[in-house]
Every structure is written in C-alpha cells, then in structure tokens.
Amino acid sequence: LFREIAKASMDIRNAKNHCRTILDNQPDQIMLHNLDNLIIWANKAACDYAGLPRKSLSGRPCFEIWGQNNETCTNCSVNEAIKTGLTSSSIIKTPDGQSWQIRSCPIHDESGSVFQILELRENISDRLKAEERLILSENNFQKAFNNSSSIMMSISDIESGVFHEVNKAFLRATGYAKEELIDRSSLDIGLIDIDSRRKMQASLSEYGKYESINIKFKKKNGEILDSLFSGEVIIIDGQKKMLTIAQDMTDFFRTKAELEKEKALLQTVFESTQDFFVLKDLDSVYQKANPAFCHFMGMEENQIFGKTDRDFHLESTAEQYILEDQEVIETGLSSCLDRRFSGEHESRWVQVLKTPVADASGVTTGVLCSIRDVSERR
C-alpha cells in the first residue's frame, strides 16, 4: 500500500510538474486567483513581466503589482467571473502603455461551486494598433494578421461564416491547407458543430461580439482542440466582416483533468485505507484526517480539524510529536519511527512516516503523517 501511495504521490507530482511546465512556457500571462481576488499562483510570463519571483506575487491583488490602479479595476473580469460563475473578459491598459485582453475563467469544484478563477492576460497592444490601422490600410492589418505565431485568426462572413482569410497559426493548428478553407464555412468543413455556431451567433446578436467562448474545435485529422474563441466585427473595404481569434487550451484543460483524476485517486486511498492519515500545517495544526484515524480517536473529523497534538496527548508527548513535525518541515526530509500510540479505547504499536508537503511552487506547506498498525510485529 505504501508503494501504491508513493507511486500515486509521485504521479501527482509529475503531473503537477508537467502542468507547471506547460503553463510556464505559455507566452500569455496566466494567474490563479482565490475568491478574495488574491493571486494564488502565476506562470513565468506573469512573473517576468512583473519583475518579481512567484512567491512575491502570491497573496497579493493584481492591481497592486501591475500598478494600473490603487484599487480593483471597475471592469475587473476576475470579480465578474466570481460573481456570475461565467467566463468574463475585459481590456485594460497598464501604466507602461500596454493593452491587455483579460479572460477570467471560473474553476468549479465537484459540487459545481466556483472556488478559484483562472486569469489569462494576453498582450493585445499590437493587435489593437493593427485594428486601428485597418480602416486606413488593409495591407498593414494583413501583416499583423499573419504575424501572429500562436493565436489562430480568421476573417469570415458574418452571416454565413464563410472564410475569407485565415492566418498561418490557424492552418498549423487545424492541419488544413488554405485552399481547403477559403470560401467554405466552419460548419461545412466540420471545424465546429451547429451548437457552437449558435452559441457564437447568439452572443454576436446580443453583444455585437463574442468573447472567450469555449469551443470544441475539430482538426482535419479528427483530433479535438479545446479552444477559447473571441470575435469582433471589423470593416474591410467598407464591408463588415467577422474577425475571430482562437487560442488552443487543449493541453491546459487536459492537464487539469489529469490532475483531477490523480486527486480523486489519492482521495480514494486516503478515505478507504485502514492506515491512519493526517495532514498538518506549518504550525502542526490538524487540517485533515482520514476515517480510520477519526474512528481510532473516537471523533468526527470536524472535532480534529484545527486542533494540535496538545489537545489529544500528554504535554511531553505532544511536544515531542510537534518537534518531529518541525524537523521534517525545516529539513524537507521524511522521518520514520515506531512508537506506541493511544486512541480513545486502546493503544497500539504503530509505524509513523512523516513526509513534507509542498505546493505547486515547491514551498513546504505542512506535514503528511501516515500511521500503520505494527502491533503484530511486537
């Protein structure tokens, strides 16, 4: 069982590292907020732009770091996503004159409640300038259109969706040749389904545009891309056309799903094993306990949460346990020892393994204690 737990833990760490590598190599700034609109985590692009290490961003509001205001922006898309539970977007300008497209996507827990917000910041300064020049020069716009290396862009007929132009990033992402797309609609080709088309058309009819709509995008080889679509009406040669911008989020959502599966596996092991498991924070305060531990202690988990060993053991014993916790936290090394452990009605010989727990950035956040009954060996 310990090997299974260790493997599951290693798989989760590997998945987290994989996820972090993907996010850190995204050119856009990506941040995770809690429901107080404080940054929990930021990718490398966000840290580099702010000129601060990741730990200096954690726990602070974004407006304080980027300095666009002394308080939350009036059109803050993160607050809007928290309030509505829906993806929200806005455009802001920072003091350095850069313009940013902010997309805030709510993350829901298993009960469907929003518990975190994913914020994606795309520097659209060049794109906005290109759109301003579009009225004066279609050629200048075409340069900006084609020079986008990672953002899929297309120009199409508003009513029919027939493509008039697509950029190189669009061709690379979909696997189609340009001649296979021009003068055909996304529905005819099978890039999107009718429900996705209706979703975009409904937003266009109501708001005159669509922003950060999650669309399943089918490539030529049948592979599905999980993408965010935004579109605005532009004028080309005096005619209204639809400029659509899409960003492939497949890897991000796939990694998130893998992490959720690993989390579910770990939770199943945590709840079903006969070994005792408890999680303590940096102050040795109990944060979580599995059913086996609660049963042995004769308590419900809510009676254990927030307590310390001082609440359950003699003072000298409790201080020894806490001292061991702190040594694991300070050294970052696991410890393993046998001892007699007392519960509500009995005491047993147990083997106690204490392991440091770290967050996604590698900072130690607490100690996981796994306790196995070894009375039979005694």
PyMOL commands that set and color helices and strands:
alter all, ss='L'
color gray80, all
select helices_A, chain A and resi 2-24+44-50+54-57+62-66+77-84+125-134+138-146+168-174+178-181+186-189+194-207+250-272+291-297+301-304+309-311+315-331+375-377
alter helices_A, ss='H'
color red, helices_A
select strands_A, chain A and resi 29-33+39-42+88-93+99-108+114-123+152-156+163-166+209-218+224-236+239-248+276-281+286-289+335-342+347-358+364-373
alter strands_A, ss='S'
color yellow, strands_A
deselect
rebuild
show_as cartoon
